[in-house]
Amino acid sequence: MAIAILACALTAAAQAQLPITEKIEWTWTDRAEAPDAKLPNVLLAGDSITRAYFPAVTEQLKGVANVYLFATSAAGDARLPAQLRDYFSMMGVRFAVIHFNNGNARLGIY
């Protein structure tokens, strides 16, 4: 009996955990209105916190870099790589710097 309980516990632990989703899942993107081809491109990728500081970073890097935003409610789970692949394909931009801020919301600690 103990072996059966241990086997069930190990099986449950080995199963992939489903992402912690929000009631409304979202993706938000933004970009420089008139990117300067002479400047490097910077991508801020993350969650709502990243979205919140995007305007300040854009202002601070004005004339230094073209700043882009990819913010999503899936920032901390397995959906993010596919979303980023789609974004890169859609934008067709090469980024000199990619900044990630995934936050803690998906860890379920709030």
C-alpha positions, 0 to 999 in steps of 0.5 A: 500500500505504501508503494502505491501511495508513493507511486501516485505521489511521484506521478502527480509531482511529475505531471506538468502544472497548468499555467495559472491563468487570469480571468481575461488573458491579454497581450499588449504591444507598442513600438516607436512611432517613427523608429530611427534606423540608425538607432538600436532596437530594444524590446521590453518583454514581460507583464503588466509591470513592464507595460507600466514602465515602458513609457518612462524607458522610452522617454529615457532612451529617446535618441539612444534606442528605439524601444518596443514593448511586448507585454502579456498575461502569459509572461511566466508560463509555457505559452510565452516562447510561442507568443514571442516567436509570433511577435518576432515574425510579425514585427520583422525587427532585430533587437540589440537588447531584449529585457525580460521582467516576468514578475511573480504573478504566475508563481501564485504567491500573491 
